[in-house]
Amino acid sequence: MSPLVSSKAGSSNDHAGVDTKSESDTGPLASKEGPAPVTPRGRDRRRLFLIIGAAVAIVVLGLALGLGLGLGLKHHSSANYVTTNSSFLLDPSFEITSTPTTRYYEWVVEESTGSPDGFERPMLVVNNQFPGPLIEVNSGDQLVVNVFNKMSNGTTIHWHGQLQNGTNYMDGTNGVTQCTIPPGMNFTYNFQINPNQYGTFWWHAHASTQYTDGIYGPLVIHSPNEPILGQYDREAVVVLSDWYHDMSSGLLTQYLSNAGIDGSNYGGFNPGAEPPPDSGLINGKMTGSSFLLEPNLRYRLRLINAGTLTEFMFSVDSHVLTVVEADGTSLVGVNVHRVPVNVAQRYSVILTTNQTVGSYNVRAEMQSICYKLANPNLNTMVLGTMTYGAEPSTDVNTQDWSDALPGACLDLNSTQVVPAIPMTPPNSTTSVTVDMSFQQTFDSGGQQIRGFMNNTSWEPDSTNPTVLQVRSYGAQTSFDQNQLVVVSDEIGVIDLAMNNFDDASHPFHLHGHVFWILGEGDGSYQPGVSALSFDNPPRRDTLTIPGFGWIVIRFTTDNPGLWAFHCHIGWHMAAGLLMQFASLPDKIQQFNIPSYVSDQCASQSGGAVVGKRGLWPSLSL
């Protein structure tokens, strides 16, 4: 579904339309049937202005009449079949400008049916699309997304990698920055894209393992100041993901149980072993994803791993890839044959269509070597096709690179992700050490496998998110036993050292920040002994900590809010691998949080949400 775009400063954006939204339209309880569909616009705004204005008037009138009758306007029925977004070639006419614009999107999240890999199953989708709608903005734009929940369960949408300066309550993290959007209700996300932020990002559900079932999509931020802007002619988004034939809620229940996943197809039960996927997808397809390009052009391929468990190894036969971006940070270009993309990470690579015209295999090989359970029915080589200068072929037999695949699920090494704009990290003021592990626990529900950060296994407080607790009590907030929160009263610089006591590697993401990666290695981190680098180190928002290894990252606590730091393997976060950083509680207490944020929490808790006092102290710095 196209966005409604409203210019703040008279910009002539080719995608621009007319702002039809009023304040009442974007409130949290605007409609119990969902927002009206948005009609796509033509490119010539002046020529179509009167036509669009008339159409908008009719839509608004219809919506008003529908709401007046208590009916609303209908949307996709859950009986509709999911539409696959198999191509994300970006429109080259999109105006990249520093003039700010407000972009509105209307989204319906619902349950539907689809078969991305040929196996029909229920799915969770946005606007009946899979992957979900592309968001394309410029740095400094205001993004307004009205999300209407037609599912039977609550949901949230997280804007992965967005700094959310001053709008932490729009981060979309269940139990941290908001309660879930109840079924039949809507929630308006409204925040400014950081003026200094650009690159490749994505959005996804952040309630339990919902995004595993289909609630995710790409988010691209353009900027005239992006260092790599002149290095390519065209661009496309490539969304990689693993895929399951069963709903994630059922798989999660098995995974957390003492018995573990029903491994009848995998060689028996295995407590603590993650469910292996049934297939892999490129832009929502296991086969048939096709990129129709032009000869002798430089294409920026924006790679996004929207999977739940799997690292992908991406390559294109006979074409060298120049890596130029990692998680929104522009890089000094480095040529590779393959790019490892772990869960939640993004890379941009430049591919030049200068080989013999024809069709080539696009490969996204699933790194199943890092699964604890094998799926004998899984084809780990996911194929798409790239064609230029010829008709697309249905029989592509180009050969893979002969390089051996790595034997571990790790990132590109630090020499391959050198920031294009050099930066020396400031001196640290505080050090925090966190040990990550999995343990068997016992509670009223029986024995379970849980993930721990130090001695805490996270569970979301879905009726009283921690940001509302801090807004009520500030630095004096006491959190319950399921919340590990590091509180920073003043702006400082944290060195976070994490030791991984699990044999598998884990991709960890920090909300609201770009951090420096100072070092990593085997075993446990030894202060003053383990090697760290401060010479223009890599800057990212998601990194991989090696199995039985350590990492040290550095970041500044100048962004007020409650920020999650968690493993992005969906099963692991749901098992408890999440902690939080509470930065500048005094500033959090000054947040102008829209009333509907707390109203939705109150509607689910049966009363007003004013904060909670517990017996478990936070860790203050």
N, C-alpha and C positions, 0 to 999 in steps of 0.2 A: 504494500500500500504506500502510495507516495506521501511525502510530507507536505503539510501546509507551510508556506514560507512567508514570513513577514519581514520586510527590510526595516532596519532601525535607522539607517542613514542613507536611504535612497540608492542602494546598490542595484545594479542591473544584472541580477543573477539569472542565468538561463533556466534554472529550475524554479524561479520565483512564481508565487501565486498570490492569492489574496488572503489576508488573515481574517478568518471567519469566527475565531474563538472569542468568547467573552469570559470574564472572570468566573461567572457561574457555570460555564460549560466545563471548565477544567477543575472544578472542585472534586472532592473525593467521593461524593455521593450524588453525582450529577444525574445518573441514570441507572436503572436496574436492568436495562436491556442493552446497554452499550452505546457507544458513539455512532454517529451516522457515517456511512462510507464516504471516503474522499475521492472525488473524481480527478483522474490524472489531468495535468495541464499540458497545453502545447508549449512550444518554445518561444513564440513571439508574444511577449506579455502585452505590449501595446495593442496589437491587432486583436487580441482576444479578451481584453480587459472588460468590455461591456458584456460579452457573452458569459464570461466567468462570473461577473458580478450578478447577473441575472440567475445563473445556475445556483450560486451560493445562496441567494435570497430564497430560492425555492427549497433548497435543502434545509436551511435554517427554519423556514416556515413549517416544513414537514416535520422537523424534529420537535418544534414547539407544539404542534398539534398532537404529535404522538405522545409526548410527555404529558400533555394536558389530559389525554385520554388514559394515561397510565400504561401505554402500549410500547412506546419507543419504536425505533427502526430496527428491523431484523438484520442479523449478520449471518455469517457462515453457520450452517447447521453442523452438528457433530457427525451427521450422516455424510457430509461432504468428504470427498477423498482429498488427501493432502496434495498440494501442488509443490513440485520439487523445483527449487531455485538452482538449476544446474549450471548456470553461467553467471559470473559476477564480473564481466568486463565493464570497467568504469567508463562513464560517458566523458569523452575528451573535452566536451564543451563546458563541463562544470567550471565555474569561474572561481579561481583561486585568488582570494583577495583578503586584505586586512580590514575591510569594512564589515563591521559586525551585523549579523542577521539573526532573527529568531526563527527557528525551524520547529514546526509542530508535527507530531506524529500521533495517529490514533491507532491503538493496538487492541486486538481482542485475543486473549489467551484462552485456549479451549482444548477439549479432548476431541480427537479425530482419528481417522484410520489412514494408514499409508503402508507402503512397501518399498522403502529405499533400496533394499538389497534383494527384492523379489519375494520376501516373506512378509505377508500381510499381518499387521499388528496394530493395536491401539497406540496412539502417539499423543504428545502434548505439543501444541504448536501455537505460533503467533500469526494471526491473519490467515490461517490455514496454509502457511508457507513453511517449507523446510529446506535448508536452514531459513531462519526468520529474516525479516526485512533488513536490507542494508541501510545503515545510517551513514550519511556522507555530509560532513560539515567542514567549516573553516575554524581555525583557532580564534577564540574570542566569541564565537557564536553562542547564543542562548539556545539550549536544547530543552524542548518541552514534549514529553511523551505521556499521553494519557492512556493508562493501561487498564483495561476492563477485564475482570476475571470471570470467565464463564465455566471454569473448572469446578469440580466438586471439592477441591482442597485449596487452602490459601497458598499464595505465591508471592515472591518479590522478584525484582529485576535489578541486577548489579551491573554497573558500567565499568567493566574491567580495565584497570589502568588509569581511570580518570582521577585527577587529583582532588576534585571536590573542595577547593579552597573556600571555606566559609559555609559550605553546604553539606557537611558530613552526613546529615540526616537524609540526604538524597542518594547515599551510597548503595542502598538496596540490599543490605545484609540482614537476613532474618535473625532476630534476637540481639543484634548489635546496634543497628541504626534504625530499624523499624520493625513493626509486627507485620505478619503476612497480610496481603490484600484478601479480605474474606470473599468467598464465593458470592457472585452477584453484585459485587461492589467494584469501584475503580479507584485508582491512585494516580495522581499526576506528579511525575518526576519533572522537576524544573531546576536547571542549573546551568551555569556558564562553563563552556569549554575553556580551560586555562589558556590565556593568550599566548603563552610560551610553549604550549604542548602541540605536538603533531606526530603523525605516524599511524601505525596499524594497531587497532584495538578490537575489542569485541564486547558483546553484552550477553548475559545469560541469567537464568533463574538462579536464585541463591537461597532456596529453601530445600533442605534435605538433598536428595539426588535428582531433583526434577529436571535439571538441564540434560541429564542422561537420556531422557525420553523425548528431547527435541526442542526445548526452549532455549535457543541461542541463535546469534547472528553476528555479522561483521559491523564494525564501526570504524570509519576512516576519517582521520582529521588531516586536512590540507593546510598548508601555510606557505605564503611567499617567502618566508624566512627559513624553510627547511633546507639544510645544506645540500641534500642530494636531489633537489628539485629539477635541475637541468640535466640530470644524467640518464633520463629515459623519455620515451615518446608516448607510450601508452601504459595502461596499468590494468591489472585484474586481481581479484580476490580469490584465494584458494583456501577453502575451509576443509580441514582434515578432521575426521572424527571416527572413533570406534562406535560399534552399534550392537545392540543386544536384541534378541527376539522376545525377551520377557520384560515386563515393566520393572523399573528399577526398585520400586518399593518392596516387591516380593523378594528380589535378589538381596536387597539390603538386610531384610529380616533374617534371611539364611546366613548371610555373611557375618552378622553380629552374634549369631547363636553359637553355643558351645560346639554343636555338631558341625557348623560351617556349611559351605555351599554343598548342595546335593550334587555330588560328583559322579553320578551314575554314568555320565558321558565323559568324565575326566579321570576315571580311575579310582573313584571312591571319595568319601567325605574327607575334607581337609580343613580343620579349624584354622581360622586366620588367613586363609588363602582367598584372594579377591576373585570374583567371578570373571573368567576370561570372556571377551566379547565373541560374538558370532560372525562379525564381518567388520570391514572398514569402509569408509566412504570418502569420496572427494566431491565437495559441493553437493552433498546429499545423495550421491549415487555410488553404488559399489562398482558398476560398470556403466559405460556410456557417457561419462562426463567429458565434454568436448570443448576445446578452446580453439576457436577459429581466429587466427591472427593474420597479419599482413607481413610480407617479406621485407627484410632489411630494415626492421625497426627494433628499438630497444624497449622491452616490456618489463615493467616492474610488477613482479608477482608478489602479492602480499599474502604470506602464508600464516594461517591461524590454526592452532591445534585446539579444537573445541571438544576433544575427547574426554573420557572419564578415567581411563587407566593407561592408555597406550602412548608411547613415544613413537613418532613416525620418522622414517628416513625418506626425505623428498629428493627426487631427481628427475631430470628429463633426458632421455637418450640423446647422445651426441651433442648436447648443449651444456657448456660451462655456465655455472651460476655465480654471479658476483654478489656476495652478501653485503648489503648496504644499510640495514636497519635491524635492530633487535629490541623488541618491546618499546617502541617509540623513540629510541635513541639512534640517531644517524651514526653510521660507522665509516671508518676508512675501508674502502672496498677490498674484499679478499675473494679470490677465485677458488671455487670448490666444485667437486662433482656431485656431492650430496650434502644435504642440510638436515641435521637432527633437530626435530621440533618436539619438545616435551609438552605435556599437558599444560594448556593455558598460555604457552609462549607464542610469540609472533616474530617472524623474520620477513624482511623484504629482500628479494634477490632480483637482479637484473639479468634477463635472458635476451640475447640478440638473435633474431630470426635470419641468420646469414648462412645456414647450411643448405643442402640440396632441398628444393621445394618438395613438399609431400607431408605425410603424417608421421608423427613420432609418439612413442609411449611416454606418458607422464606417470611416474611411479611414486606411490606413497607406501613404503614397506613398513608393516607393523613390526615393532621390535618385541616379538613374542618371547624372546630369550629372557625377558624380565618378568614374565608371568610366573606365578607360583603354581598355577594349574594350566595344563595344556588343553586346548580344544581341538580334537582331531578333525573337526569339520571346518576349521578356520583356514581360509586362504589368506595368508599374510600379505600377498602382493596385490595391492589395490591399483588398478590401472585406469587412466584416462587417456585421451588423445589430444595432441596439439597438431594443428594443420595450418600450413601457410603456402600460398602460391599454387594450390591444387585443390581438387575435390577431396573432401574427407574420405578416408578409407575405413572400411569395416574389418580389414585384415592387416593390422600393423605388426610387423615383425622386426622392428628395430631392436638393437641389442643394448642391454644394460651395461653400465660402466663395469669394468673388471675389478675395481677396488674392492677389497674385502670389507664387509660391514663390521663395525665395532662390536665388541662383545659385552658392552655395558651401555645402559641407558643414561647417557650424560650429555651435557651441552657442548657446543663448540668451545674449544679452549680459549683462554683469555687473550692470546695473540691474534685470534680471529674475530674478536668483538671489541676493537679499539674505537672509542668514541671519536667522531670526526671533529667535534668541538672539545679540545682538551680541557680537563678540569681536575684540579687537585683537591681531594676531600679535605674539609676542615679537621682540625684536631678533635679527637673525641673527648667528651666530658664524663661519660659513664659507660660502663661495660655491663652487659647482661648475658648470662650463660643459661641456655635452655637445653635439657636433655630430652630427646624424643624417643619413645619406645611404645611397644604394644604389650599389653598385660591382660591376663584373665581376671575378670572381676566377678563378684557375687552380689546380687541384690534381690529384691523381691521378685524380679522376673526370672531369676535363675542365673546361671553362669553365662558370661558374655566375653567376647574379645573386644577390648577397648584400646584406643590410642591415647597416649599421655604426652603432655608437654610439662616437663618436670613431674609434679605429682597431681596434675589436674587433667581430667578428661572432660572436654567441653561438651556442654549440652545447651542449646539455645533457650533463653528465657523468652518464649514467643509471645508473651503477653506484657512484658516489661523490659524492652531492650535497654542495654547498658547506657546508651547515650542519654536516655531519659532519666536514668538513675543518677548519672553525673550532673545533668542539668539541675536536678533537685538538690543534690548534696555536695556538688563540687568535689574538691580533693578529699573530703571526709567520707566519700562513698565507701561502703563496705559491700563487697560482692559475695555472692554465694559460692559454695564449694566447687561449682562447675565452671567458674570463670577465673582464668589466670589473666590478670590485667596489670600491666606495668604503667604506672602513673608518672607523668612528667609535669611538674608544676611550672617549670620555666623552659624557655627555649634552650635546648642543648643538643649534643651530638652523641648518639648511642652507637656503640659497637655491640652488635648482637652476635654471639657465638652460639652455634647450634651443633650438638653432637647427636649423630644418628646411630642409635643402638639397634637398628633393624638391618637385615641383610640386603634390603632392596633400596634403590635410589628413590628420592621423593622430590617432586617439583613444588616448591613453596612460593607463595605469592603474598606480598605485602600491599594492603589497600592504601590508597591515598599518598603514596610515596614512590619516588625513584631512588633506589639505593645504590651505593658503591659495593662491588664485590671485591673484598680485600684479599681473600684467600680461601683455599679449600684443600683438603687432603684426606689421607687415610687415618683411621684411629680416632682418638679424641684430641680436641684442641688444647695445646699447651701454651698459655700466655707467655710471651717473651721468647718462646722457642720455635713455635710453628711460624712458617714464613708467611709474611704479609707483604702486599705491594701497594704503594701509594702514588705511583706514577701513572696518572690518567687511567685508573682502573676501570673495568667495565661498569656500565650503569644500566640497570634493568629494574623490572618490577616482579619478575618471576625467575627463579634459578633452581637448579637441581642440586640437592645435597646427596653425595654418593653413599651407597650402602656401607655401613660400619665406618662412616667418615664424618668430616666436619666442614663447616663453612663459617666465615666471618663476613658480615655485611655492616655497613655504616650508613646511618641516615640522620637527618636533622628533625627535631621535634618542633617544627615551626608551623605545622598544619593542625589547627585545633580540631579535635574530634576523637571518636572511638574507632580505631583502625584494626581490622582483623589481619592476622598473620597466620596462614594455614596451608596445609598440604592441599594441592588442587586435584589429587586423585579423589574422585567423588566419594568412594567408599571410605577413605581415610578421614576426610573432614567429618563425615556423618558419624564416624566412630570416635571422634573427639579430638582430632589433631588440629586444634585452633586455639590461639591465644590472642590477646588484644593489647594495643598500646593506647592509653588515654593521654592525649597531649593537650596541655593548657586548660585544665578544668575551669578556670575563671572565664576563659573565652567561651567555653562550651555553655556556661550558664547565661551568656549573653546572646546565644543563638536565637534568631527569630524563626523558630520552628513552626511551620503551619499547624494550625489546630487539628487538621485532619490526621496528622501523624499520630498524635496521642489519642484522638477520638477513635481511630480504628483499633488501637490497643484496648481502650476501655470497652469497646463493643465486644471484644473477645474475652476479656477478663471479668466482665460483669460489673464493672465499676470504674471509677476514675483511676488513672495511672499517675502517681505522683512521685514514684521512686520507691526504693526498697532498702531497708537496713538489714544487714545480715551479720553473721558472726565471723566471717572469713575475711581478713584484711587483704587489701591489695598490696602490691609491691611498689612502694614510692621511691622515686629517685631524688 
